[in-house]
Amino acid sequence: MLKESTKAPDFKLPDKDNKIHSLSDYLGKWVVLYFYPKDDTPGCTKEATNFRDNIDKFKSLSVEVIGISSDTIESHKKFIEKFNLNILLLSDLRKEIIGKYGAKGVVTKRISYLINPEGVIDKVYPKVNPSLHAQEILDDLSAK
């Protein structure tokens, strides 16, 4: 797991449409980078829909929400369509970025990072409650 006040590692990963996204694309904005085990499982669905339901609050604060798992882009596409998700999900099949961020395990660990507009990790969330996580981050952002 990475530490607060360290530069967040950049990455290049595909979304559901195979468009490549980099963390550096979002310099100048806050980013919630969250790692999760598997599409369309109870906890992961709860976390993703929680972000979905709060996306307007994140957007009003100029915050991008990005989820990363080792699922395929096809799996992400189905997950997004099934739950009408309006957040960016990226595929890390080889678990390279998952490993760089300390989320690699038998299954991907549920870890999140709040990254500031300069690309530095502002806060680490090593233990995530999928039902409360979006609000927890919004509370932390409002205290800034």
Rosetta blueprint (number, residue, H / E / L):
1 M L
2 L L
3 K L
4 E L
5 S L
6 T L
7 K E
8 A L
9 P L
10 D L
11 F L
12 K E
13 L E
14 P E
15 D L
16 K L
17 D L
18 N L
19 K L
20 I E
21 H E
22 S E
23 L H
24 S H
25 D H
26 Y H
27 L L
28 G L
29 K L
30 W E
31 V E
32 V E
33 L E
34 Y E
35 F E
36 Y L
37 P L
38 K L
39 D L
40 D L
41 T L
42 P H
43 G H
44 C H
45 T H
46 K H
47 E H
48 A H
49 T H
50 N H
51 F H
52 R H
53 D H
54 N L
55 I H
56 D H
57 K H
58 F H
59 K H
60 S H
61 L L
62 S L
63 V E
64 E E
65 V E
66 I E
67 G E
68 I E
69 S E
70 S L
71 D L
72 T L
73 I H
74 E H
75 S H
76 H H
77 K H
78 K H
79 F H
80 I H
81 E H
82 K H
83 F H
84 N L
85 L L
86 N L
87 I L
88 L E
89 L E
90 L E
91 S E
92 D L
93 L L
94 R L
95 K L
96 E H
97 I H
98 I H
99 G H
100 K H
101 Y L
102 G L
103 A L
104 K L
105 G L
106 V L
107 V L
108 T L
109 K L
110 R L
111 I E
112 S E
113 Y E
114 L E
115 I E
116 N L
117 P L
118 E L
119 G L
120 V E
121 I E
122 D E
123 K E
124 V E
125 Y E
126 P L
127 K L
128 V L
129 N L
130 P L
131 S L
132 L L
133 H H
134 A H
135 Q H
136 E H
137 I H
138 L H
139 D H
140 D H
141 L H
142 S H
143 A L
144 K L
